[in-house]
Amino acid sequence: MEKWVYSFGKSRCDGDASMRSLLGGKGGNLAEMASIGLPVPPGFTISTDVCAHYYNNDHCYPDALKADVETALQLVEQETGSIFADETNPLLLSVRSGARASMPGMMDTVLNLGLNDKTAAGLAASTGDARFVYDSYRRFIQMYGDVVMEVDHGLFEDALEDMKLKRGIFVDTDLSGDDLEQLVGEYKKIVTEEAGIDFPQDPMEQLWGAIGAVFASWMNQRAITYRRLNDIPAEWGTAVNVQAMVFGNKGNDCATGVAFTRNPSTGENLFYGEYLINAQGEDVVAGIRTPLPLTRHAREVAGTDVASLEEAMPEIFTQLADVRTTLERHYGDMQDLEFTVQQNKLYMLQTRSGKRTAEAALTIAVDMAEEGLITKQEAVMRLDPASLDQLLHPTLDPSADRHAIARGLPASPGAASGIITLTADMAEKRASQGQSVILVRLETSPEDIHGMHAAAGILTARGGMTSHAAVVARGMGRPCVSGAGELRIDSQRGIVYCGDVELKDGDTLTIDGAAGEVYLGTLDMVQPSLSGAFEIIMGWADGMRDMAVRTNAETPADAEAARAFGAEGIGLCRTEHMFFDSDRIIAMREMIMAVDTAGRQLALDKLLPMQRQDFVALFEIMSGLPVTIRLLDPPLHEFLPHSEEELAEVAQQAGVSVDLARQRALRLRESNPMLGHRGCRLAISYPEICAMQSRAIFEAVAKVAATGAAPIPEIMVPLAATAREIEICRQIIEAEAHAVQTETGQTFTYLIGTMIELPRAALCADQLAEQAEFFSFGTNDLTQTALGISRDDAASFMHAYQDAGIYAVDPFVSIDIDGVGALVKLGVEKGRASRPDIKLGICGEHGGDPASIHFCQSAGLDYVSCSPFRVPIARLAAAQAAVMAKSSKT
Amino acid sequence: MEKWVYSFGKSRCDGDASMRSLLGGKGGNLAEMASIGLPVPPGFTISTDVCAHYYNNDHCYPDALKADVETALQLVEQETGSIFADETNPLLLSVRSGARASMPGMMDTVLNLGLNDKTAAGLAASTGDARFVYDSYRRFIQMYGDVVMEVDHGLFEDALEDMKLKRGIFVDTDLSGDDLEQLVGEYKKIVTEEAGIDFPQDPMEQLWGAIGAVFASWMNQRAITYRRLNDIPAEWGTAVNVQAMVFGNKGNDCATGVAFTRNPSTGENLFYGEYLINAQGEDVVAGIRTPLPLTRHAREVAGTDVASLEEAMPEIFTQLADVRTTLERHYGDMQDLEFTVQQNKLYMLQTRSGKRTAEAALTIAVDMAEEGLITKQEAVMRLDPASLDQLLHPTLDPSADRHAIARGLPASPGAASGIITLTADMAEKRASQGQSVILVRLETSPEDIHGMHAAAGILTARGGMTSHAAVVARGMGRPCVSGAGELRIDSQRGIVYCGDVELKDGDTLTIDGAAGEVYLGTLDMVQPSLSGAFEIIMGWADGMRDMAVRTNAETPADAEAARAFGAEGIGLCRTEHMFFDSDRIIAMREMIMAVDTAGRQLALDKLLPMQRQDFVALFEIMSGLPVTIRLLDPPLHEFLPHSEEELAEVAQQAGVSVDLARQRALRLRESNPMLGHRGCRLAISYPEICAMQSRAIFEAVAKVAATGAAPIPEIMVPLAATAREIEICRQIIEAEAHAVQTETGQTFTYLIGTMIELPRAALCADQLAEQAEFFSFGTNDLTQTALGISRDDAASFMHAYQDAGIYAVDPFVSIDIDGVGALVKLGVEKGRASRPDIKLGICGEHGGDPASIHFCQSAGLDYVSCSPFRVPIARLAAAQAAVMAKSSKT
């Protein structure tokens, strides 16, 4: 017979915390606390299986449920010595939802269930405290009316206010027992009028009503939305916790409070919390009365003189402090507790892992490991790699008042304020005058790089998580909100429309790149500070990793930042970014405008020394670490301007007629540039470009090796689909290597490999590996081609796709394991089959995404490469992936 | 010990025709003829392995070659009774190249090798025919000087002309023996002056010089170009044939000729050929003397009275006629022969399969099968499916004088003449006035469809073999040359620049869509005629096929044409083509401009009856055969105009402001439309479009089923990458099916399936098959995404790619088996694993390409679908593929 109901209490405990998926977080932890002897009011949990049964069977419960609940209820009666629905000594219950994960938006709590006219009267008589009883009764009616019977709770509040007005008093507690009994009558009338039926007087009917409301709320709109936003499957379902009431509001020997076993904000190992004498749980949270500090120390720090719990109820405090120690030892984690003191007796109502800031999480993990509560491995496993982002960037002050005027994608973390600036040139100019600038563009292109660098933050109206703006901003560590679709930008008039709001060039904005939000004016920020715990955890993580972590970087600034964050090499240096500097773009355009090889060579000769210097700088910074250099990748038209005036300028610079320039630009135009004349196709059409870049690399190697650590360049052929393409490029590269070695008299080692970014490359990886000494999986483009989604255009349907459950996560953010992942695995398998010592890495944006890094571990890659600011995240995620892989093997 | 040299002759025959790859076509057939007792002058073949050795070993021969050649030479000496380099009875040799496939551009022939001053004098003395000997000697010096020593052959011809001038004669044959001996002296002087060395007098040195020249010519530029154009691998190499000379020019009892065993033009079973008395082989071909007919019948038909061979040399003719029969029986194919009669003795110098017209090929195959020379299967296997194209379209008269002014891709076969017309509207107008029009565009788009339909032929400056122009033209059966990159079109001034030529709107052009060439003026055409043999062969082929053949069609005209060509259903009906008609595009644009679902619905309501009528027409034509209908596929911006004026018109039609229309158009614009908001992404964003199309289909089914054969619609969800996308569309489609069934009271069957056109769809085909009852592999888009090549942009590098050997064949023409093919095979395997009875087909352009059809057979597809005019090709190719599959199994 299936078990639907799990009791907890002193006499019997059916569950424990490991049964979270069956009992929910709350139910599992109540059972766990009871089973280790902590004072938990008895109760029972109706499992999530009942929820599943309910939704799979047309909102019907399992047949056995009624009897099981009644049996469990009897156990609670026995333990409490009170009887449900009894008129003199009635058992009162709380009913709470409790899903596997915390789920705001669901029905939360009904308290004091079991009260009706008769039990209230009896209880008032037996306790002699009518005020307490009718206050509890009216609270019950309000909660039950609101969440179970869908009566607007404002009506109850109005009635309460009316009563106080009538009595001429201001505070609820000044109402007498009679007042409250009268209020109960009015509340019941409200229910009858609004719900069309009377407030139920049968306690058992009340109980089933509350249970039903919990299950029904699992499918309300707010819960559905929350689940979608937090990737919680609907199948999980919720449990229902039914528990004997205890009261913290029965007098001055009663209290209620919440506590964290350590400081959730800093992580300091100090007991931290708040309490109120003679109050119910809600009162602490609701802020009607100011809660008091838990410890004397906290009171002293706060500089108040109202007694802490430690001083007011020293015995209770000692018990609670013991509970704190017990729970931390038991769970091996910082806990968030709820407790109630009823007539000098302590009851634990809840424990769960406490939410904490990223900084606190680090400190707690390190401290606990050093205290011996957990192992170093557990410390590393416990951290959310994505949360490290908070530590590396300024963030909005959580207490800052904020109202977003527009939303986009959280493209690059951190917050920034600055004045709206609509062109890259203006951004550079204003920044050079010391102004903080937010660069606002429809979308960005490589021509905007200098402006992006100068800006404090970047905001675009178009483009996804891997749009140009997003990728470059993450690389630079600039906050960025991309794809804020509500924005309309009128560059000519210098106006940005944002719904009804009209913003002008020069107005001040703040963006939160972690939240994807845009605010008017300047908001307060919190500056990042890296604690010692960060370095300690990173050190532990590095010891656990299988995969190396490299960075995607092409500027000295990025390379230096990445090394400081622990990068072990460059996994992707995009050489095209080096051609957009104002002095270089001219030579680049000359090359594009050239009508023959000789003309191209002339322009390339100008670029060679600049490109060589780029590599010298990178090699020096990386001092002997591997540097993967990708040959020129984008289609040539990306280097040309769009307007007629600019084109005339280009023609002049390149020394050709405007007509010829226009024709050349027209010829270069493509329907689908993503699938056009780019990557190694350029090297094959114009071998001299590949030769110049190869020569620049090798001359830089020779130069740096002469004075320092010998660089190890890994030259990467982009967009190859066939072995032959790599072979052709290899011939050009090797010829240059040979020439430079002869000229300099030096010998040096280097690798030639390819980027696997087309499905065919993965499918034919065995052939490609015959020509390639390494593969770097370019999962951005691989995602675009495998899924047939242009990342620049995906915004128009990706939201609808996620809503419809087609892609649970944006596949440009977290690797699509079934599709793109299958290609990566094929590529790895076939590549290694053909060249067992092939070096395998990933350099797409996924290289900095924890879920994708776990996939990379399972696929057997040698390294991941990501933006500088994601290097710590990748180090931690790679360690976690390695630990999980080992534990799943044993 | 490896064998490098293969003798042939009466006494010994080392090879046969099956050793074509080792001996080349010519060498194999000489050995074969000798071995079946035909009179072949003895000789030997130096194998293609020697060529490979030569190129793999720095132009050195195998060590054993010299001795092997000498041994083989002795055998020739024995059989001919003459001695190489002997001064009185010298053996003279011919040296010819002979590759596996016919290879124009290589060194062809050196005759009379072995002559020098001494052997010539000796031979003149022994034969008493100095004129013949010195004529042979001077011919030898000229040929050898030209092809081995690289002396300009014009110099020899000048010397000959000078000599004739000096002697006051006009015909070569009037020169005396003395004249010719003197000419030999001058020829030798020319060689010494030009080559810097004397003409070699050592016959053995002459022999090795000629052999070396054959091998060297394998890598000359013309040969390389020819191989590239004809997909011949360089590794094949060439053989060298060395053979005893026989002379058809030793007197009036000598002759030489060429013959076909049947008429190569019509296929008629009549001996066909030409000959000349007292002449060498070259004379027949060179056209200096007019060759005479072989048979009396041919002479009578030609109406001449000079004797045919049958009349002039009846005994020889009888022997030759026997040879004809022997060879046809032996080879089971029509042969192309070369023969020489030396002093009343017949020698066979060559036999090979005769080239023939497509029509002749059909007739010969059918006749031979009916004569019992070959089986029906052999008849079917022998035909080149691609050649059927010639039979279905008008072609240029082969005798027409032609000079191409521009070249592009052979995008759609057939030839057409007409006046240059630059817009679709003008094309329609002129065509309606009875003018023949060539529509000339930079590229075409769906808006041009009406103009393409009205045009006699289509010429574009941009776009590949599967560009819009090419695909649509093939579907319509219109000749098309696409991607003629030399063209520059100035639409405003109505001028088309083609290199230096300036063409005006209204000038007349002719295009040859099978050759991809463009000519000035009107050229003569040959109209197609389908012989009875065509139907017979098609009938045989149909009996051998495993795969069904369907067509890609959406207009009644195309559907009817395809059925006439034997299509067994529609494999792809592209519904978007139905929305471009001038009365529909307005409603379509209204829908696009609609700001909400209600507005869209209003426009869709207008489209519904039109769309329904489209399907009614198709269902009626296909009367019960399956019809695969693809839901709307292209991005919506394809339905919008580009210019500001046209946009204003659209705004007016749609009843919105120009500003709103412009904004909407701007929002729809995409960076990479190929990977954008299209396919089922439209159905998911705008379910009402999918609903309208589904309703139109089902209402049409109900209407047609009421009076005729029940249609079987197969509704195809385009561009799916996930099962969930199909599931969502399925819900919409099924709801409409249910509604129409309820409304009409009819029940009908239909299938819902998907197009596999993204790599992810193939990789996850097991998941997709859970939602899809059929897969149609859309290998056009699958090629674009798997290889990362936009077919609209590929022209800029695809030629360079083919030249560099990266893709041997354009992957849009013939399926890339390693990459795209791997995905198709994965899709088939996974699809069947998950749904064993899943229906599998292909509807990309590859469905009409014979090589790709062979792949489809091996992949296990159920059907191929192609343009109407390719249906016969597909039927034949599918039969061949099935036969080959069976024979490879046994």
Interface residues (C-beta under 8 A of the other chain):
Chain A: R667 E670 S671 N672 P673 M674 L675 G676 H677 G679 R681 I684 S685 L719 A721 T722 R724 E725 I728 E757 L758 P759 R760 L763 C764 Q767 D781 Q784 T785 A786 L787 G788 I789 S790 D792 D793 S796 F797 A800 Y801 A804 G805 I806 Y807 D816 D818 G819 V820 A822 L823
Chain B: R667 E670 S671 N672 P673 M674 L675 G676 H677 G679 R681 I684 S685 L719 A721 T722 R724 E725 I728 E757 L758 P759 R760 L763 C764 Q767 D781 Q784 T785 A786 L787 G788 I789 S790 D792 D793 S796 F797 A800 Y801 A804 G805 I806 Y807 D816 D818 G819 V820 A822 L823
